[in-house]
């Protein structure tokens, strides 16, 4: 039984307030399923993008038009910058005009169209339209679609919860993040194989099919969701109210400091892929597997496939951290959200020190085994669990009720900022290379980013004790002192 709080308003056919239940909201399975399929589509495309630009890109005559590795790194990170910059506009549209559900549905169709355009690069159309042009338009559409729905989906998760089941919010955000990595694991392993054996059409087309499935799954849950209505002009009133401005001023320094984490983390799709190409990637599987091993059971892991280590580790580490590590630390001292983030920033430094050492070995003429990358991924993923998952949940709980998507959009701009910084550095390196100069060459590239991360972590350590905020859910009576419920201050 549900009471009036969970029933549709007189002018809506959907529930517009969280269900009065201590259990799991009914719409959560549809959101989690949708996220798994959508992440398959995005990470499947993103996994092969760097390799495609450097080894598969052709011109209209079918001749190679490959990008230089440094140029491809810059393009890759500019694309990711757009994906994570555009959420702020999707958030404004959702919170101000349309609401989260319609915004997600409309932009998901744009998202599907982007995948379709990328698949055309391996069709007869590519002989009439420059494949690089098709790639640009496909990436633009994906950036608009994927970027626009990001803050809406994550805040839509939180909208399903009220006061009685608020204790499940943290657990569901962990499962939400788990679904992201569940979908990306399979796509990261599959799409490089599709690219190598079947070409760009299949490699970009299959993620498009999964995005269509994700959109359908989300639509199926429409009657189960809590649909928080758009705020109209009240959105601007609350955004620029004392409470809204205070929330933004509190959170923006946090987001600026997290920028450097993403500058390092997202290089697993560019610099780490490039480095893996010079490593020993042979694994003895002990049995012949079609399209996977040779006749002797030896598997050569594709450089882009190594990215699958990250989502697999996320799925393993989430329960370890949630049910083991965090409770153990909390028995010693309160491991608050900001303390988790701060610890993750310092751990990130270690991950890039490992890859820097790998680069030194490569420059010395050795061929390090990919087990070194496994170690680096373990360290980096531990940092991700502490930084990314915590910041995602923290952003939702610290946002005023009519600004949930907007605050998520601000948070995602930290990802954009990190990738823009990386793209800018690579543009500078490319310019210097064209002038005949070597800048941040070899291992110095990794030492530079590790140093930037260390400086950022120290600044975070100094800033974090001064944070003040509130714990806010969609129920009218759920503003809770962070020190009592989920401590925000260190």
N, C-alpha and C positions, 0 to 999 in steps of 0.2 A: 504493500500500500504506500502511496505517496500522498502528501498533503498538497495544499494549494501552492506551496512554494515551488513545486515542481511541475505544476500544470501550465499549459500555454496561457499567455495573456489574451485578453479579449480580441486583440487585433493581430494575433499571431497564431498559426497552426502548430507551432513548435513550442516546446518548453523553453522559457527564457530565464529561468533561475535554476541554480543547482538543485539536484534531487535531494530530498531529506532522507539520506541513507548513510549508514556507517560502512557500507560495503562499496564495491567498485561501481562507478557509474556505467550505465549500459552501453554508452557510445564508445568506450575506450577500446574494445577489440577491433572496431572498424578503423579507428585512428591508427592503432598500432599496425594493423595489416596494410593500410594505405601507405604508412611511412616506410615499411619494409620494401614494398614494391617501388615506391618513388625513389628511395635511396639506391636501389638496384639500378634504376635507370640513370640517375645522376652520376654515381660513382663508376658505373660501367663506361659511360662516355668519358668522364674525367680521367679514368685510369689510362686510357690509350691515347689521350689527346697529345701529350708530349711526344710519344713515339710516332704517332701519325704525322705530326708536323715535321719531324726530323728524318723519317724514313719512308713515308708512304705518300706524301703530298705531291700531286702531279699538276701539270698545266693542261690546257684544253687539247693539246696534241698528244697527251699521254706521256710526255717526257717528265723526268723528275724535276720538281720545284721545291726541293727540301729546304728547310730553314736551318740556319746555323744554331748550334745548341744553346748559345747564350741568348740569341734572338727568340728561340722557342721558349726558353725559361721566362723571358719577359712577357711574351704573349700569353703564356699559360697563366701567369700570376695576374696579368691585367684582366683576363677573363674571370678568374676567381674573385678579383676585386669587384667587378661589376655584379657578380652573383650575390655578393654580401653587402654591396652598397645600396642596391635597389630595394631591399626589404623595408627600408624606412618609408618608401613611397607606398609599398603594399600595405604597410601598417596604417598609414594615414588614411588611405582609401577604405580600409576595413573598419577602423575605429570611427571614422567620420561619416562615411556615406553608406556603405553596403553591408557591413557586418562581415565576420570572418568566413562563414560558410560560402556565401556567394562569391566572395573575392577568391577563395581557394579554387572553387569550381571553374570560374572564368579563366583565371591565369593558368590552371592546369591544362586547359585546351591549347593555350599559347605555347606552353611547355612541350606538349605533344607535337605541335607543328615544328618546333625547333629541331627535335630529333628527326622528324621526317626530312627536313632540309639537309641535315648532315648526311643522311642515308643517300641522298641524291648525288653525292660526290662520286659514287661508284655506279652511276647510271649514265645512259646516253646524253642526258642533260649536261653532264660535265664536259662534253665536247663543244657545247655552245656557250655555256656560262663558266667562267674561270672557277675551278674548284676552290681556290682560296676565297673567292667572293662568296660561294655557297657556304663555306666554313664560317666565314664572318657572320653571315645572316643567321645561320643555324645557331651559332653561339650567342648572338644577340637575343634571339627569341628564347633560348633556354635561360639566359641570364634574367630576362624579364619575367618568365614564368616561374622558374625556380626561386629567384630572388624575391619575387612578389609574394609567394605563398609562405616563405620560411617563417616570418614572425607570426603569421596567422595560425599556422599549424601548431607551433609550440605553445602559443598562448591559448589556443582552442583546447589543448589538453588540460591546462589549468582551469579553464572556465567550467569544466565538468564537475569540479569539486566545491563543496560547501564546508560549513563549520564542522559537521558531524564526521565527515570522512577526510578531514584535512590531514590526518596522520598518514594517509596513503599517498599524498602528493609526491613526497620524495621517492617513494618506491616506484610510482608510475613513471616519473621522469627517468628513473634508471632503466625501466623496461622500454620506455620510448627511445632512449639512447641505444638500448640493446637492439631494438628493431632496426634502427639506422644501420648498425654494424652487421646485423644478420643479412640484410639485403645487399650491403656493399661487399660482404665477403664473397658471395657467389659471383657477383658481377665482376669483381676484381680478378677472380680466377678465370672466368669464362671469356670476357671480351678480348683479352689479349690473344687467346687461342682463335677466336672468331676472326680477329684482324689478320693473324698470320696465315690461317688456312683458307679463309673464305672471303677476305677482303673487307674494305671499309663499309660497304653496303650492309652486310650482316652485322658487323661489329657495332655500327651506330644504329641499325634498324632494330635489333633485339631490345636494347634499352628503351627505344621508343614504344615498342609493344608493351613492355612492363609499365611504362608511364601511363599508357592507356588503361591498363588493368588497375593501376593505383587510383586513377580518377574514378573508375567504375566502383571500386570498393568503397571509396569515400562517399560517393553518392548513395550507395546502399544503406549507409548508416544515418541518413539525413533525419529520420524520424526518431532516432535514439539520442541524438545530441541535445545538449543545452545550447540554444542559439542566443548568445548575448546580442541584443539589438545594437545597431550603430548609434553613436551618441549625437550625431548631427553637430550643430554648433557648440553643444556642450563639450565636445571633445577639445575645442580650442580654449573654452573657458577653463576646463580642468587642467589642460596642458600648461597654460600660462597662469594658473592659480598659484597661490603660495605653496600648496601641497605638491602640485606638479613640478614647479620650478625647483622646489627643494629636493624632490626625488631625482630629477635630472642632475642637479649639481652634486648630489651625493654619489651618483653612479658613474657619471662621465669620467672622473679621474680613474675609477676602476677599469673602465673600458679602454682608456688610453694606455694603461699599463699592460693590459692583456694583449694589446696590439702586437707586441714583440713576440709573444708566444705563438701567434698565428703566422708571423713572418717566418718562424723556424718550422713550425709543424707542417704547413702546407708544402714545404719543399720535399716532402716524401713523394710528391707527384712530379717533381722536376729534377732537382739536383741529385736526390737519392736514386732516382731511376737512371740518370746519367752515370752516376758512380757505379751502380750495380752492373752496368754494361761492361765494366773492366774487371769484374770480380769472377771468381770461380763459382759457377751456378749449377754445377752438376750434383745430382742426388741419385743414389742407387735405390730404386724402388723394389728391386728383387723380382719383378715380374713385368712382362711386356703389356703396356696399356696403349691402345690406339690413340693417336694424336697427343699422347702424353710422354711416352718413353720410346727409346730405340729398341732394337731386337734384343739387346742385352739387359733391358730393364733400367737403363740409365735415363734419367729425366733431366733435361736442361731447363731450369726455371727461367722464364722470360723476365727481363728486367722490370717490366711494369707489373708482373704478377706478384712481386715481393710486397706490393702495397696491401695485399690480402692479409699479411701478418697483422696489421694494425686492427682491423675489425674483429679478427679472431681473438686477439688478445683482449680487446675491449670486452667481448662477451665473457671471457674467462675472468678478467680482473674486476668487473662490476660486482659480482657476488662476493668475491674475496675482500674487496674494499668495504662493501656495504655491511657484510655480516661478520667480517673478521678484523680487518685492519682498523677501520674507524671505531668500532666499539672498544677495541684494545687501547687505542690512543685516548679515547674519551675517559677511560678508567684512570688515566694518569693526569690529563688536563683536558678542558673543553676544546675539542677539535672543531672550531666554528667554521662556517663557510669561507670566511676570508683567510683563515689559517690554512685551510685546504688549498685554496688558490695560491697562496704564497709559497707553500711547500712545493706545489706543482711547478711553479716558475723556476725554482732552483734546480729541480730535477731535470727540467728541459735542457739546462746548460750541459749536464752530463751527457745527454743523448748526442749533442752536436760535437762534444769532445771526442766521443767514440768514432763518429764518422770522419772527423778530422784526422784521427790516427789512422783510419783505414786509407784515407787519401795519401797520407805520408807513405804508407806501405806501397801503394800503387805507383807513386812517383819514384820509389826506390827500385821499381822493376818487379815487385812481387805481385801475386794475384790472390789477394785475401779471399777466403771462402765467405759465402753469404751468411754463415753463422754469425759473423761480426754484425751484419745488418739485423739479424734476429735479436742480438743483444741490444743494439741501439733502439730497435722498435719496442722491446720490453720496457726500456727506460722511458721512452717518449710516450708510450701508451699509458704508463702509470701516471705520468704528468698530465696527460689528456683527461683521464678520469677525475683527477683532482681539480683541474682548471675548468675544462669545458662543461662537464655535467653539472658541477657545482654552480658555475656562473649562469647556466641556463635556468636552473631552478631558482637561484637567488634573484635573478632579474625579474622573474614573474612575481615572486612574493614581495618584492620591494616596490612594485609598480602600483600606482593608484588604479582603482577599478576600471576607469574608462581609458586607461593608457596602457593596457597590458600589451597589445600588439606593438604600439609605438615604442615602448621601452625595449621589447624584444628586437625591434628594428635598430635601435641605438646600439644594443649589444652586438648585433651582427655586423655593424659598421666597424667594430674592432677587428673582425676577420678581414674585412675589406681593406682597412688601414694596414694590416700586417702584410697582405699580399701586394698592396700598392708599394709599400716600402721595398719589398723584395724585387718587384718588377723594376722599380726606379734604380736600385743598386745594379741590377743586371743591364739596364740601359746604359748606365755610366760605364760599366765594364766593357760593353760592346763598343761604345764610342771610343774608349781608350784603345781597344783592340784594333779598331779601324785606323787609329793614329799610330799604330805600331808599338803601343805601350802595353805592359802587362800590369793589371790592377787586380788585387785579390785573386791571384792565380793559384790554382791547386788547393793545398790544405789551408792557405791563408783565407780562402773564402769561408771555410767552416770556423776558423778561429775568430774571424770578424763577427759572425752571427752569434757565436757562443759568448763573446765579450759583450755584445749588445744585450743579450739575454741576462747575463749576470748583473750588469749595471741596472737593468730594469727591475730585477728581483730585489736588489738592495733598496731601490727607491720605494718599491711596494712595501717592504718591511717597515720603512719609516712612515709611510702614509697610512697604512691600514688601521692602526689603533685609533685614528681620529674619525673613522666612519660612523655615522649615525643613520638609522633608518627604521622602518616599520615592516611588519609582516602582514600583508593584506591579501585576502581572498575575495571572491565575488560576493559572498554574503555580506549584508550590511553590518553585521555585528562581529566581524572577524579581524579587526585591527588589534594585533597582539604585540606586546613588548617583545622584541627579538631576543632579549636576554632570558625570557621565560619559555619561549616556544622553539624557535630556531635561531640561536644567537647570530647576530650579524657582525658585531664588533669583536675584534680580537682582544 
